[in-house]
Amino acid sequence: MRPADGGSSYPADMQPISFPTGAATEAKTVLERIAGMLDRHLQARPGMVSGAQDGWEGAYRTEFDETWRIQETRLNGLREDLRTLAGRIGTAMSNASTLNTQRANARAQYDQEHQPAGAN
């Protein structure tokens, strides 16, 4: 039998946990989309960069090469950070869902064990 107050009398370890699944799903989708876009652009850039560098010499070439190397490293790091964050959000969503399923099962068992005598 359910507690009279609609469920808040269950023990704390049976209470459902709140998780913003909709917002988490949206964030994960956006992070994955941006990481994919970065990946596509980074894969296209080496050919463009080498084309721009053909026959280019002097101080600006050295500066360009160093600037490009730094930016490429940063963008690769950003892409991996976005993927890592998307993965962590996915894991958190899965963990929250699993925990809430376990807690719902515990509440159902609690209700069965605490039925008034003679109730079906």
PyMOL commands that set and color helices and strands:
alter all, ss='L'
color gray80, all
select helices_A, chain A and resi 12-14+21-53+59-113
alter helices_A, ss='H'
color red, helices_A
deselect
rebuild
show_as cartoon
